[in-house]
Amino acid sequence: MTRLIWLALSLVIAVPLAANDGISSRRQQELSNILVQDCGSCHGLTMRGGLGPALLPDALSGKSAEAISAVIMNGRPGSAMPPWRALLSPAEARWMADILLSGELQ
């Protein structure tokens, strides 16, 4: 039983890490540039807000990486937030959400 619990815990820990697997360091740099240039054009180059809301960790507190990546992929109908589904994979959107939540972009 203990072995089963450890196996389950290792899967729970590995799932978020697996979401970033397969994203090369070059692509991560490209995604960082998208965050600064494209997202920054509406959310502010420092992510403090503009046409779109702030994307700093404090402003995103209480939102999950899954919810943020869903907005990245699907946009927000009725707003200026476009869907990025045609340009990003779900794993890339999740990587971007994780970066926004961590504050590593700053």
C-alpha positions in Angstrom: 0.0 0.0 0.0 2.8 2.4 0.8 4.4 1.7 -2.5 1.1 2.6 -4.3 0.9 5.9 -2.4 4.5 6.7 -3.4 3.7 5.9 -7.0 0.6 8.1 -7.0 2.6 11.0 -5.4 5.4 10.7 -7.9 2.8 10.9 -10.8 1.2 14.0 -9.2 4.6 15.6 -9.0 5.7 14.5 -12.5 2.6 15.7 -14.3 3.4 19.5 -14.1 7.0 18.7 -15.0 5.9 16.7 -18.0 3.8 19.7 -19.3 7.2 21.5 -19.9 8.9 18.5 -21.5 9.7 18.8 -25.2 10.0 22.6 -25.2 13.5 23.4 -26.3 15.4 26.2 -24.7 15.2 28.0 -28.1 11.4 27.7 -28.1 11.3 28.8 -24.5 13.2 32.0 -25.5 10.7 32.5 -28.4 7.8 32.0 -25.9 9.4 34.6 -23.6 9.6 37.0 -26.5 6.0 36.4 -27.3 5.1 37.2 -23.7 7.1 40.4 -23.7 6.3 41.6 -27.2 2.9 40.3 -28.1 1.3 39.9 -24.7 3.1 43.0 -23.5 1.5 45.1 -26.3 -1.9 44.8 -24.4 -0.9 43.9 -20.9 2.0 46.3 -20.7 5.7 45.6 -21.4 6.2 45.1 -17.6 2.9 43.1 -17.3 1.5 45.8 -15.0 -1.6 46.2 -17.2 -2.8 48.3 -20.1 -5.6 47.4 -22.5 -5.5 44.0 -20.8 -5.2 43.4 -17.0 -1.9 43.0 -15.2 -0.2 39.6 -15.5 2.0 39.8 -12.5 1.9 36.9 -9.9 0.0 39.1 -7.4 -2.7 39.8 -10.0 -2.9 36.2 -11.0 -3.1 34.8 -7.4 -5.9 32.4 -7.0 -5.8 31.4 -10.7 -4.5 28.1 -11.7 -1.9 27.5 -14.4 -4.6 25.4 -16.2 -7.1 28.3 -16.2 -4.5 30.8 -17.4 -3.3 28.4 -20.2 -6.9 27.9 -21.2 -7.3 31.7 -21.6 -4.1 31.8 -23.6 -5.3 29.0 -25.9 -8.9 30.1 -26.3 -8.8 33.9 -25.7 -11.7 35.7 -24.1 -14.7 36.1 -26.3 -16.1 39.7 -26.3 -12.7 41.1 -25.4 -9.5 42.1 -27.1 -7.8 38.8 -25.9 -7.4 36.6 -29.0 -7.0 32.8 -29.0 -3.4 31.7 -29.5 -4.4 28.1 -30.3 -3.2 28.4 -33.9 0.3 29.4 -32.8 0.9 27.5 -29.5 0.6 24.0 -28.3 -1.1 23.3 -25.0 2.3 22.5 -23.4 3.6 25.9 -24.6 0.6 27.7 -23.2 1.1 25.9 -19.9 4.8 26.9 -19.9 3.8 30.5 -20.4 1.2 30.3 -17.6 3.8 28.8 -15.3 6.3 31.6 -16.1 3.6 34.3 -15.5 2.7 32.7 -12.1 6.3 32.4 -11.1 7.2 36.0 -11.9 10.3 34.8 -13.8 9.6 37.0 -16.7 10.3 40.2 -14.8 
